[in-house]
Amino acid sequence: MPANMGMPVFEWNDVTSSSLDAHLVFGLLAAAAFASIAQAMGQHTGPARR
């Protein structure tokens, strides 16, 4: 509804910046952990091989 009234829907500030940074770091760490666990189990995590 705010977008229809010309009000800003998203405002960029210090809180949103630090939250985005934290989410990106968490995503990278989760991906690295998943890849290392999959590698330890001997599974391929990339695109399917033919």
CHARMM-style PDB file with segment names, atoms N, HN, CA, C and O in Angstrom:
ATOM      1  N   MET     1       0.808  -1.202   0.000  1.00  0.00      PROA
ATOM      2  CA  MET     1       0.000   0.000   0.000  1.00  0.00      PROA
ATOM      3  C   MET     1       0.852   1.267   0.000  1.00  0.00      PROA
ATOM      4  O   MET     1       0.509   2.195  -0.732  1.00  0.00      PROA
ATOM      5  N   PRO     2       1.952   1.373   0.780  1.00  0.00      PROA
ATOM      6  CA  PRO     2       2.731   2.613   0.768  1.00  0.00      PROA
ATOM      7  C   PRO     2       3.245   2.984  -0.618  1.00  0.00      PROA
ATOM      8  O   PRO     2       3.339   4.170  -0.936  1.00  0.00      PROA
ATOM      9  N   ALA     3       3.580   2.001  -1.448  1.00  0.00      PROA
ATOM     10  HN  ALA     3       3.504   1.038  -1.190  1.00  0.00      PROA
ATOM     11  CA  ALA     3       4.088   2.311  -2.781  1.00  0.00      PROA
ATOM     12  C   ALA     3       3.024   3.005  -3.620  1.00  0.00      PROA
ATOM     13  O   ALA     3       3.339   3.844  -4.463  1.00  0.00      PROA
ATOM     14  N   ASN     4       1.772   2.656  -3.387  1.00  0.00      PROA
ATOM     15  HN  ASN     4       1.516   1.974  -2.702  1.00  0.00      PROA
ATOM     16  CA  ASN     4       0.693   3.279  -4.142  1.00  0.00      PROA
ATOM     17  C   ASN     4       0.458   4.724  -3.726  1.00  0.00      PROA
ATOM     18  O   ASN     4      -0.105   5.501  -4.497  1.00  0.00      PROA
ATOM     19  N   MET     5       0.873   5.092  -2.539  1.00  0.00      PROA
ATOM     20  HN  MET     5       1.330   4.460  -1.913  1.00  0.00      PROA
ATOM     21  CA  MET     5       0.660   6.447  -2.038  1.00  0.00      PROA
ATOM     22  C   MET     5       1.896   7.314  -2.230  1.00  0.00      PROA
ATOM     23  O   MET     5       1.927   8.447  -1.749  1.00  0.00      PROA
ATOM     24  N   GLY     6       2.913   6.814  -2.918  1.00  0.00      PROA
ATOM     25  HN  GLY     6       2.889   5.894  -3.309  1.00  0.00      PROA
ATOM     26  CA  GLY     6       4.108   7.597  -3.166  1.00  0.00      PROA
ATOM     27  C   GLY     6       5.078   7.622  -2.008  1.00  0.00      PROA
ATOM     28  O   GLY     6       6.032   8.399  -2.027  1.00  0.00      PROA
ATOM     29  N   MET     7       4.865   6.800  -1.003  1.00  0.00      PROA
ATOM     30  HN  MET     7       4.089   6.169  -0.987  1.00  0.00      PROA
ATOM     31  CA  MET     7       5.761   6.748   0.151  1.00  0.00      PROA
ATOM     32  C   MET     7       6.891   5.766  -0.136  1.00  0.00      PROA
ATOM     33  O   MET     7       6.681   4.785  -0.848  1.00  0.00      PROA
ATOM     34  N   PRO     8       8.096   6.012   0.409  1.00  0.00      PROA
ATOM     35  CA  PRO     8       9.194   5.063   0.181  1.00  0.00      PROA
ATOM     36  C   PRO     8       8.901   3.725   0.852  1.00  0.00      PROA
ATOM     37  O   PRO     8       8.430   3.679   1.989  1.00  0.00      PROA
ATOM     38  N   VAL     9       9.182   2.645   0.144  1.00  0.00      PROA
ATOM     39  HN  VAL     9       9.565   2.682  -0.779  1.00  0.00      PROA
ATOM     40  CA  VAL     9       8.951   1.309   0.679  1.00  0.00      PROA
ATOM     41  C   VAL     9      10.194   0.823   1.422  1.00  0.00      PROA
ATOM     42  O   VAL     9      10.098   0.088   2.405  1.00  0.00      PROA
ATOM     43  N   PHE    10      11.343   1.238   0.943  1.00  0.00      PROA
ATOM     44  HN  PHE    10      11.421   1.835   0.145  1.00  0.00      PROA
ATOM     45  CA  PHE    10      12.605   0.787   1.529  1.00  0.00      PROA
ATOM     46  C   PHE    10      13.528   1.975   1.681  1.00  0.00      PROA
ATOM     47  O   PHE    10      13.716   2.745   0.739  1.00  0.00      PROA
ATOM     48  N   GLU    11      14.098   2.126   2.848  1.00  0.00      PROA
ATOM     49  HN  GLU    11      13.945   1.500   3.613  1.00  0.00      PROA
ATOM     50  CA  GLU    11      15.038   3.213   3.093  1.00  0.00      PROA
ATOM     51  C   GLU    11      16.388   2.613   3.467  1.00  0.00      PROA
ATOM     52  O   GLU    11      16.475   1.795   4.383  1.00  0.00      PROA
ATOM     53  N   TRP    12      17.435   3.016   2.762  1.00  0.00      PROA
ATOM     54  HN  TRP    12      17.364   3.680   2.018  1.00  0.00      PROA
ATOM     55  CA  TRP    12      18.779   2.510   3.012  1.00  0.00      PROA
ATOM     56  C   TRP    12      19.414   3.321   4.132  1.00  0.00      PROA
ATOM     57  O   TRP    12      19.509   4.545   4.036  1.00  0.00      PROA
ATOM     58  N   ASN    13      19.849   2.647   5.195  1.00  0.00      PROA
ATOM     59  HN  ASN    13      19.772   1.653   5.273  1.00  0.00      PROA
ATOM     60  CA  ASN    13      20.525   3.329   6.288  1.00  0.00      PROA
ATOM     61  C   ASN    13      21.578   2.389   6.889  1.00  0.00      PROA
ATOM     62  O   ASN    13      21.842   1.320   6.338  1.00  0.00      PROA
ATOM     63  N   ASP    14      22.167   2.780   7.996  1.00  0.00      PROA
ATOM     64  HN  ASP    14      21.952   3.648   8.443  1.00  0.00      PROA
ATOM     65  CA  ASP    14      23.226   1.977   8.612  1.00  0.00      PROA
ATOM     66  C   ASP    14      22.734   0.605   9.063  1.00  0.00      PROA
ATOM     67  O   ASP    14      23.466  -0.380   8.963  1.00  0.00      PROA
ATOM     68  N   VAL    15      21.516   0.535   9.550  1.00  0.00      PROA
ATOM     69  HN  VAL    15      20.921   1.334   9.631  1.00  0.00      PROA
ATOM     70  CA  VAL    15      20.972  -0.735  10.030  1.00  0.00      PROA
ATOM     71  C   VAL    15      20.774  -1.699   8.864  1.00  0.00      PROA
ATOM     72  O   VAL    15      21.135  -2.872   8.963  1.00  0.00      PROA
ATOM     73  N   THR    16      20.203  -1.214   7.758  1.00  0.00      PROA
ATOM     74  HN  THR    16      19.910  -0.262   7.678  1.00  0.00      PROA
ATOM     75  CA  THR    16      19.988  -2.104   6.616  1.00  0.00      PROA
ATOM     76  C   THR    16      21.315  -2.531   6.010  1.00  0.00      PROA
ATOM     77  O   THR    16      21.449  -3.663   5.544  1.00  0.00      PROA
ATOM     78  N   SER    17      22.286  -1.648   6.010  1.00  0.00      PROA
ATOM     79  HN  SER    17      22.178  -0.729   6.389  1.00  0.00      PROA
ATOM     80  CA  SER    17      23.600  -1.978   5.471  1.00  0.00      PROA
ATOM     81  C   SER    17      24.272  -3.077   6.293  1.00  0.00      PROA
ATOM     82  O   SER    17      24.786  -4.043   5.729  1.00  0.00      PROA
ATOM     83  N   SER    18      24.274  -2.940   7.603  1.00  0.00      PROA
ATOM     84  HN  SER    18      23.857  -2.155   8.061  1.00  0.00      PROA
ATOM     85  CA  SER    18      24.920  -3.944   8.443  1.00  0.00      PROA
ATOM     86  C   SER    18      24.140  -5.258   8.417  1.00  0.00      PROA
ATOM     87  O   SER    18      24.738  -6.331   8.505  1.00  0.00      PROA
ATOM     88  N   SER    19      22.826  -5.188   8.297  1.00  0.00      PROA
ATOM     89  HN  SER    19      22.341  -4.317   8.225  1.00  0.00      PROA
ATOM     90  CA  SER    19      22.020  -6.403   8.212  1.00  0.00      PROA
ATOM     91  C   SER    19      22.318  -7.147   6.918  1.00  0.00      PROA
ATOM     92  O   SER    19      22.441  -8.371   6.920  1.00  0.00      PROA
ATOM     93  N   LEU    20      22.433  -6.420   5.819  1.00  0.00      PROA
ATOM     94  HN  LEU    20      22.332  -5.425   5.818  1.00  0.00      PROA
ATOM     95  CA  LEU    20      22.758  -7.047   4.541  1.00  0.00      PROA
ATOM     96  C   LEU    20      24.145  -7.687   4.606  1.00  0.00      PROA
ATOM     97  O   LEU    20      24.335  -8.810   4.139  1.00  0.00      PROA
ATOM     98  N   ASP    21      25.096  -6.983   5.175  1.00  0.00      PROA
ATOM     99  HN  ASP    21      24.941  -6.071   5.555  1.00  0.00      PROA
ATOM    100  CA  ASP    21      26.447  -7.532   5.322  1.00  0.00      PROA
ATOM    101  C   ASP    21      26.426  -8.826   6.138  1.00  0.00      PROA
ATOM    102  O   ASP    21      27.077  -9.805   5.773  1.00  0.00      PROA
ATOM    103  N   ALA    22      25.685  -8.824   7.229  1.00  0.00      PROA
ATOM    104  HN  ALA    22      25.157  -8.029   7.526  1.00  0.00      PROA
ATOM    105  CA  ALA    22      25.617 -10.009   8.079  1.00  0.00      PROA
ATOM    106  C   ALA    22      24.974 -11.180   7.335  1.00  0.00      PROA
ATOM    107  O   ALA    22      25.432 -12.316   7.457  1.00  0.00      PROA
ATOM    108  N   HSD    23      23.930 -10.914   6.576  1.00  0.00      PROA
ATOM    109  HN  HSD    23      23.558  -9.991   6.478  1.00  0.00      PROA
ATOM    110  CA  HSD    23      23.272 -11.986   5.826  1.00  0.00      PROA
ATOM    111  C   HSD    23      24.186 -12.542   4.739  1.00  0.00      PROA
ATOM    112  O   HSD    23      24.200 -13.749   4.499  1.00  0.00      PROA
ATOM    113  N   LEU    24      24.941 -11.681   4.088  1.00  0.00      PROA
ATOM    114  HN  LEU    24      24.930 -10.700   4.283  1.00  0.00      PROA
ATOM    115  CA  LEU    24      25.866 -12.151   3.061  1.00  0.00      PROA
ATOM    116  C   LEU    24      26.971 -13.022   3.658  1.00  0.00      PROA
ATOM    117  O   LEU    24      27.310 -14.068   3.106  1.00  0.00      PROA
ATOM    118  N   VAL    25      27.522 -12.590   4.774  1.00  0.00      PROA
ATOM    119  HN  VAL    25      27.246 -11.740   5.222  1.00  0.00      PROA
ATOM    120  CA  VAL    25      28.577 -13.368   5.437  1.00  0.00      PROA
ATOM    121  C   VAL    25      28.018 -14.713   5.894  1.00  0.00      PROA
ATOM    122  O   VAL    25      28.664 -15.745   5.715  1.00  0.00      PROA
ATOM    123  N   PHE    26      26.821 -14.708   6.483  1.00  0.00      PROA
ATOM    124  HN  PHE    26      26.296 -13.869   6.629  1.00  0.00      PROA
ATOM    125  CA  PHE    26      26.211 -15.962   6.928  1.00  0.00      PROA
ATOM    126  C   PHE    26      25.981 -16.900   5.747  1.00  0.00      PROA
ATOM    127  O   PHE    26      26.224 -18.102   5.855  1.00  0.00      PROA
ATOM    128  N   GLY    27      25.516 -16.363   4.621  1.00  0.00      PROA
ATOM    129  HN  GLY    27      25.319 -15.386   4.532  1.00  0.00      PROA
ATOM    130  CA  GLY    27      25.289 -17.190   3.442  1.00  0.00      PROA
ATOM    131  C   GLY    27      26.573 -17.800   2.917  1.00  0.00      PROA
ATOM    132  O   GLY    27      26.595 -18.971   2.537  1.00  0.00      PROA
ATOM    133  N   LEU    28      27.637 -17.025   2.891  1.00  0.00      PROA
ATOM    134  HN  LEU    28      27.619 -16.074   3.200  1.00  0.00      PROA
ATOM    135  CA  LEU    28      28.920 -17.541   2.436  1.00  0.00      PROA
ATOM    136  C   LEU    28      29.459 -18.616   3.369  1.00  0.00      PROA
ATOM    137  O   LEU    28      29.987 -19.630   2.912  1.00  0.00      PROA
ATOM    138  N   LEU    29      29.331 -18.402   4.661  1.00  0.00      PROA
ATOM    139  HN  LEU    29      28.902 -17.578   5.032  1.00  0.00      PROA
ATOM    140  CA  LEU    29      29.788 -19.403   5.629  1.00  0.00      PROA
ATOM    141  C   LEU    29      28.953 -20.685   5.539  1.00  0.00      PROA
ATOM    142  O   LEU    29      29.494 -21.787   5.633  1.00  0.00      PROA
ATOM    143  N   ALA    30      27.647 -20.541   5.358  1.00  0.00      PROA
ATOM    144  HN  ALA    30      27.208 -19.646   5.281  1.00  0.00      PROA
ATOM    145  CA  ALA    30      26.786 -21.719   5.236  1.00  0.00      PROA
ATOM    146  C   ALA    30      27.135 -22.504   3.973  1.00  0.00      PROA
ATOM    147  O   ALA    30      27.177 -23.734   4.000  1.00  0.00      PROA
ATOM    148  N   ALA    31      27.387 -21.800   2.866  1.00  0.00      PROA
ATOM    149  HN  ALA    31      27.353 -20.800   2.844  1.00  0.00      PROA
ATOM    150  CA  ALA    31      27.750 -22.470   1.619  1.00  0.00      PROA
ATOM    151  C   ALA    31      29.087 -23.190   1.757  1.00  0.00      PROA
ATOM    152  O   ALA    31      29.245 -24.308   1.266  1.00  0.00      PROA
ATOM    153  N   ALA    32      30.040 -22.560   2.417  1.00  0.00      PROA
ATOM    154  HN  ALA    32      29.911 -21.651   2.815  1.00  0.00      PROA
ATOM    155  CA  ALA    32      31.345 -23.193   2.612  1.00  0.00      PROA
ATOM    156  C   ALA    32      31.215 -24.432   3.496  1.00  0.00      PROA
ATOM    157  O   ALA    32      31.844 -25.456   3.230  1.00  0.00      PROA
ATOM    158  N   ALA    33      30.403 -24.339   4.538  1.00  0.00      PROA
ATOM    159  HN  ALA    33      29.892 -23.507   4.754  1.00  0.00      PROA
ATOM    160  CA  ALA    33      30.204 -25.494   5.410  1.00  0.00      PROA
ATOM    161  C   ALA    33      29.531 -26.632   4.648  1.00  0.00      PROA
ATOM    162  O   ALA    33      29.927 -27.789   4.788  1.00  0.00      PROA
ATOM    163  N   PHE    34      28.516 -26.314   3.841  1.00  0.00      PROA
ATOM    164  HN  PHE    34      28.195 -25.375   3.727  1.00  0.00      PROA
ATOM    165  CA  PHE    34      27.824 -27.335   3.062  1.00  0.00      PROA
ATOM    166  C   PHE    34      28.782 -28.006   2.075  1.00  0.00      PROA
ATOM    167  O   PHE    34      28.789 -29.230   1.940  1.00  0.00      PROA
ATOM    168  N   ALA    35      29.582 -27.200   1.395  1.00  0.00      PROA
ATOM    169  HN  ALA    35      29.576 -26.206   1.504  1.00  0.00      PROA
ATOM    170  CA  ALA    35      30.520 -27.760   0.414  1.00  0.00      PROA
ATOM    171  C   ALA    35      31.557 -28.658   1.086  1.00  0.00      PROA
ATOM    172  O   ALA    35      31.899 -29.714   0.553  1.00  0.00      PROA
ATOM    173  N   SER    36      32.056 -28.250   2.242  1.00  0.00      PROA
ATOM    174  HN  SER    36      31.778 -27.392   2.675  1.00  0.00      PROA
ATOM    175  CA  SER    36      33.069 -29.065   2.911  1.00  0.00      PROA
ATOM    176  C   SER    36      32.469 -30.369   3.445  1.00  0.00      PROA
ATOM    177  O   SER    36      33.124 -31.410   3.409  1.00  0.00      PROA
ATOM    178  N   ILE    37      31.241 -30.318   3.933  1.00  0.00      PROA
ATOM    179  HN  ILE    37      30.708 -29.472   3.962  1.00  0.00      PROA
ATOM    180  CA  ILE    37      30.589 -31.542   4.409  1.00  0.00      PROA
ATOM    181  C   ILE    37      30.318 -32.479   3.232  1.00  0.00      PROA
ATOM    182  O   ILE    37      30.547 -33.684   3.330  1.00  0.00      PROA
ATOM    183  N   ALA    38      29.832 -31.928   2.127  1.00  0.00      PROA
ATOM    184  HN  ALA    38      29.646 -30.949   2.047  1.00  0.00      PROA
ATOM    185  CA  ALA    38      29.559 -32.747   0.946  1.00  0.00      PROA
ATOM    186  C   ALA    38      30.849 -33.363   0.404  1.00  0.00      PROA
ATOM    187  O   ALA    38      30.862 -34.517  -0.024  1.00  0.00      PROA
ATOM    188  N   GLN    39      31.923 -32.590   0.425  1.00  0.00      PROA
ATOM    189  HN  GLN    39      31.912 -31.653   0.772  1.00  0.00      PROA
ATOM    190  CA  GLN    39      33.204 -33.107  -0.048  1.00  0.00      PROA
ATOM    191  C   GLN    39      33.685 -34.226   0.872  1.00  0.00      PROA
ATOM    192  O   GLN    39      34.195 -35.239   0.394  1.00  0.00      PROA
ATOM    193  N   ALA    40      33.532 -34.057   2.168  1.00  0.00      PROA
ATOM    194  HN  ALA    40      33.118 -33.234   2.556  1.00  0.00      PROA
ATOM    195  CA  ALA    40      33.953 -35.082   3.112  1.00  0.00      PROA
ATOM    196  C   ALA    40      33.151 -36.371   2.929  1.00  0.00      PROA
ATOM    197  O   ALA    40      33.651 -37.467   3.180  1.00  0.00      PROA
ATOM    198  N   MET    41      31.894 -36.221   2.485  1.00  0.00      PROA
ATOM    199  HN  MET    41      31.488 -35.330   2.281  1.00  0.00      PROA
ATOM    200  CA  MET    41      31.058 -37.396   2.242  1.00  0.00      PROA
ATOM    201  C   MET    41      31.254 -37.957   0.850  1.00  0.00      PROA
ATOM    202  O   MET    41      30.668 -38.985   0.507  1.00  0.00      PROA
ATOM    203  N   GLY    42      32.074 -37.293   0.039  1.00  0.00      PROA
ATOM    204  HN  GLY    42      32.550 -36.458   0.317  1.00  0.00      PROA
ATOM    205  CA  GLY    42      32.375 -37.788  -1.301  1.00  0.00      PROA
ATOM    206  C   GLY    42      31.311 -37.479  -2.332  1.00  0.00      PROA
ATOM    207  O   GLY    42      31.202 -38.182  -3.337  1.00  0.00      PROA
ATOM    208  N   GLN    43      30.528 -36.442  -2.104  1.00  0.00      PROA
ATOM    209  HN  GLN    43      30.616 -35.871  -1.288  1.00  0.00      PROA
ATOM    210  CA  GLN    43      29.472 -36.088  -3.055  1.00  0.00      PROA
ATOM    211  C   GLN    43      29.867 -34.858  -3.843  1.00  0.00      PROA
ATOM    212  O   GLN    43      30.584 -33.985  -3.354  1.00  0.00      PROA
ATOM    213  N   HSD    44      29.380 -34.807  -5.088  1.00  0.00      PROA
ATOM    214  HN  HSD    44      28.799 -35.516  -5.485  1.00  0.00      PROA
ATOM    215  CA  HSD    44      29.650 -33.676  -5.965  1.00  0.00      PROA
ATOM    216  C   HSD    44      28.581 -32.617  -5.743  1.00  0.00      PROA
ATOM    217  O   HSD    44      27.393 -32.941  -5.753  1.00  0.00      PROA
ATOM    218  N   THR    45      28.978 -31.327  -5.538  1.00  0.00      PROA
ATOM    219  HN  THR    45      29.943 -31.064  -5.530  1.00  0.00      PROA
ATOM    220  CA  THR    45      28.007 -30.280  -5.241  1.00  0.00      PROA
ATOM    221  C   THR    45      27.760 -29.349  -6.419  1.00  0.00      PROA
ATOM    222  O   THR    45      26.887 -28.485  -6.331  1.00  0.00      PROA
ATOM    223  N   GLY    46      28.490 -29.492  -7.510  1.00  0.00      PROA
ATOM    224  HN  GLY    46      29.199 -30.194  -7.581  1.00  0.00      PROA
ATOM    225  CA  GLY    46      28.330 -28.610  -8.663  1.00  0.00      PROA
ATOM    226  C   GLY    46      27.252 -29.096  -9.605  1.00  0.00      PROA
ATOM    227  O   GLY    46      26.422 -29.924  -9.228  1.00  0.00      PROA
ATOM    228  N   PRO    47      27.254 -28.584 -10.847  1.00  0.00      PROA
ATOM    229  CA  PRO    47      26.286 -29.022 -11.843  1.00  0.00      PROA
ATOM    230  C   PRO    47      26.423 -30.525 -12.109  1.00  0.00      PROA
ATOM    231  O   PRO    47      27.493 -31.109 -11.934  1.00  0.00      PROA
ATOM    232  N   ALA    48      25.339 -31.118 -12.525  1.00  0.00      PROA
ATOM    233  HN  ALA    48      24.470 -30.644 -12.666  1.00  0.00      PROA
ATOM    234  CA  ALA    48      25.341 -32.558 -12.795  1.00  0.00      PROA
ATOM    235  C   ALA    48      26.326 -32.903 -13.908  1.00  0.00      PROA
ATOM    236  O   ALA    48      26.424 -32.197 -14.911  1.00  0.00      PROA
ATOM    237  N   ARG    49      27.048 -33.991 -13.713  1.00  0.00      PROA
ATOM    238  HN  ARG    49      26.969 -34.565 -12.898  1.00  0.00      PROA
ATOM    239  CA  ARG    49      28.011 -34.460 -14.715  1.00  0.00      PROA
ATOM    240  C   ARG    49      27.316 -35.394 -15.675  1.00  0.00      PROA
ATOM    241  O   ARG    49      26.390 -36.113 -15.300  1.00  0.00      PROA
ATOM    242  N   ARG    50      27.768 -35.381 -16.919  1.00  0.00      PROA
ATOM    243  HN  ARG    50      28.520 -34.796 -17.223  1.00  0.00      PROA
ATOM    244  CA  ARG    50      27.195 -36.297 -17.915  1.00  0.00      PROA
ATOM    245  C   ARG    50      28.176 -37.351 -18.267  1.00  0.00      PROA
ATOM    246  OT1 ARG    50      27.882 -38.218 -19.090  1.00  0.00      PROA
TER     247      ARG     50
END
